[in-house]
Amino acid sequence: MITPRDNRRAASGSWPGKARIAAVLASAVAALALTGCAGWEYQENICSSGEYPVLSVGSTGSACVSDEEQPSAGYARYPEGKVPQEVGDKWDVYWETHTLDEDGKIVDVP
């Protein structure tokens, strides 16, 4: 027969097991948060929805223009197939050292 004292011991003996499980779950959540999402990299778009990027002629400057508008004076559309989409992507990096001249030819930045 179990006495009240034994019952307390049985109840208190199960708590460390629950605490251990809670600690393991907390560790797993922390590990997932720190490493599980490492493959999911945040990428910032060059322009917002409804806009497209334009390049400053003769320099590495750029801007975003509404889809409804043409580039203003001194800016031109990027050549087809060489338009940066996200900050740090292949074309964003490329246009850091290249630009368009007055004739629309790709040249190295002076």
Phi, psi and chi 1 to 4 in degrees:
 res  aa     phi    psi   chi1   chi2   chi3   chi4
   1 MET       -  141.2  176.6  171.7  169.3      -
   2 ILE   -91.0  128.4  -61.5  176.9      -      -
   3 THR   -89.6  161.8   64.5      -      -      -
   4 PRO   -54.3  -36.7  -26.0   32.5      -      -
   5 ARG   -63.2  -43.5  180.0  177.2  175.4 -177.7
   6 ASP   -64.3  -36.0  -67.5  -24.3      -      -
   7 ASN   -64.5  -41.5 -164.5    9.4      -      -
   8 ARG   -62.9  -41.4  -79.2 -167.9  -50.8 -111.2
   9 ARG   -63.6  -41.3 -171.2  176.2  -61.0  156.9
  10 ALA   -64.6  -42.4      -      -      -      -
  11 ALA   -67.8  -43.7      -      -      -      -
  12 SER   -72.3  -27.2   65.7      -      -      -
  13 GLY   -69.7  -25.7      -      -      -      -
  14 SER   -82.2  -22.1   66.5      -      -      -
  15 TRP   -62.6  -44.8  176.1 -114.5      -      -
  16 PRO   -57.6  -33.0  -28.7   36.5      -      -
  17 GLY   -64.4  -42.0      -      -      -      -
  18 LYS   -67.3  -39.5  -70.3  179.0 -177.6  178.2
  19 ALA   -64.0  -39.4      -      -      -      -
  20 ARG   -63.6  -43.5 -163.8  172.7  -43.6  126.4
  21 ILE   -63.3  -43.2  -69.6  170.3      -      -
  22 ALA   -61.6  -40.8      -      -      -      -
  23 ALA   -65.4  -40.8      -      -      -      -
  24 VAL   -64.7  -43.6  167.6      -      -      -
  25 LEU   -63.8  -42.1  -72.2  175.9      -      -
  26 ALA   -62.9  -39.4      -      -      -      -
  27 SER   -65.4  -40.9  -63.8      -      -      -
  28 ALA   -64.4  -42.1      -      -      -      -
  29 VAL   -63.4  -43.1  168.5      -      -      -
  30 ALA   -63.7  -42.8      -      -      -      -
  31 ALA   -63.7  -41.4      -      -      -      -
  32 LEU   -63.8  -42.7 -179.8   61.6      -      -
  33 ALA   -65.1  -36.3      -      -      -      -
  34 LEU   -84.2  -32.7  -65.1  173.6      -      -
  35 THR  -123.4  -28.9   60.9      -      -      -
  36 GLY   -64.4  -27.7      -      -      -      -
  37 CYS   -97.8    7.3  -61.1      -      -      -
  38 ALA   -60.8  -29.7      -      -      -      -
  39 GLY   -76.3  -13.5      -      -      -      -
  40 TRP   -98.4   97.1  -61.9    8.3      -      -
  41 GLU   -96.9  133.5 -170.5  175.2  -33.8      -
  42 TYR   -72.3  130.6  172.6   75.1      -      -
  43 GLN  -122.3  125.8  -69.1  -68.7  -43.3      -
  44 GLU   -92.1  129.1 -177.3  178.0   -6.3      -
  45 ASN   -68.1  148.2  -68.3  -28.9      -      -
  46 ILE   -63.7  -47.0  -65.7  -70.5      -      -
  47 CYS  -126.4  162.6  -67.0      -      -      -
  48 SER   -77.4  167.8  -61.6      -      -      -
  49 SER   -58.9  137.6  178.0      -      -      -
  50 GLY    86.6    8.6      -      -      -      -
  51 GLU  -131.6  160.8  -62.8  178.7  -34.4      -
  52 TYR  -134.2  153.1   65.3   93.2      -      -
  53 PRO   -83.0  146.2   28.1  -32.4      -      -
  54 VAL  -129.5  154.2  -67.9      -      -      -
  55 LEU  -107.8  139.4  178.1   65.2      -      -
  56 SER   -74.7  123.3  177.4      -      -      -
  57 VAL   -67.1  127.6  175.6      -      -      -
  58 GLY    87.0   -1.9      -      -      -      -
  59 SER  -148.4 -178.3   74.9      -      -      -
  60 THR   -95.3    7.4   59.3      -      -      -
  61 GLY   -67.4  156.7      -      -      -      -
  62 SER  -146.8  168.3   63.2      -      -      -
  63 ALA  -155.1  173.6      -      -      -      -
  64 CYS  -118.1  138.5  -66.2      -      -      -
  65 VAL  -124.1  144.2  176.2      -      -      -
  66 SER   -59.8  143.6  169.2      -      -      -
  67 ASP   -57.3  -21.4  -72.3  -20.1      -      -
  68 GLU   -84.4   -9.3  -49.0  -65.6  -39.3      -
  69 GLU  -117.4  162.4  -59.6  174.1   13.7      -
  70 GLN   -94.9  157.0  -67.9  -63.3  -43.7      -
  71 PRO   -60.8  144.5  -18.4   28.1      -      -
  72 SER   -75.9  170.9   58.5      -      -      -
  73 ALA   -56.0  136.2      -      -      -      -
  74 GLY    91.9   -5.4      -      -      -      -
  75 TYR  -122.1  153.6  -73.0   88.6      -      -
  76 ALA  -143.0  157.0      -      -      -      -
  77 ARG   -68.0  148.6  -70.1 -179.7  179.0 -100.8
  78 TYR   -65.8  149.7  -75.1   91.6      -      -
  79 PRO   -59.7  144.8  -22.5   32.2      -      -
  80 GLU   -56.3  134.2 -170.0  171.0  -26.9      -
  81 GLY    84.3   -3.8      -      -      -      -
  82 LYS  -125.9   33.3  -62.8 -178.7  178.8 -178.2
  83 VAL   -94.4  122.9 -178.8      -      -      -
  84 PRO   -68.0  139.2   22.7  -29.3      -      -
  85 GLN  -110.2  -37.2  -60.1  -63.5  -43.4      -
  86 GLU  -130.3  148.2  -62.9  174.0  -23.0      -
  87 VAL   -58.7  127.6  173.7      -      -      -
  88 GLY    86.1    0.1      -      -      -      -
  89 ASP   -73.5  176.4   71.9   10.1      -      -
  90 LYS   -51.0  -48.3  171.1 -175.8  173.0 -179.3
  91 TRP   -77.7  -30.3  -66.1  114.5      -      -
  92 ASP   -62.6  -43.4 -174.0   39.2      -      -
  93 VAL   -67.4  -42.4  171.9      -      -      -
  94 TYR   -57.8  -45.4  175.7   82.7      -      -
  95 TRP   -75.1   -1.5  -69.2  108.9      -      -
  96 GLU   -72.8  -22.7  -69.7  175.2    1.0      -
  97 THR  -121.1    3.5   57.5      -      -      -
  98 HIS  -131.8  161.0  -63.4   80.4      -      -
  99 THR  -154.7 -176.0 -169.5      -      -      -
 100 LEU  -107.6  140.1  -62.7  175.8      -      -
 101 ASP   -88.4 -176.9   66.5   10.0      -      -
 102 GLU   -61.1  -24.3  -63.5  -67.4  -29.7      -
 103 ASP   -92.1    0.9  -61.2  -38.6      -      -
 104 GLY    84.7   11.6      -      -      -      -
 105 LYS   -88.4  144.3  -68.2  174.4   20.6 -179.2
 106 ILE   -75.5  129.2  -63.2  174.1      -      -
 107 VAL  -136.0  158.2  -64.5      -      -      -
 108 ASP   -68.7  148.9  -69.9  -20.8      -      -
 109 VAL   -67.4  130.9  174.4      -      -      -
 110 PRO   -67.6      -   12.9  -15.9      -      -
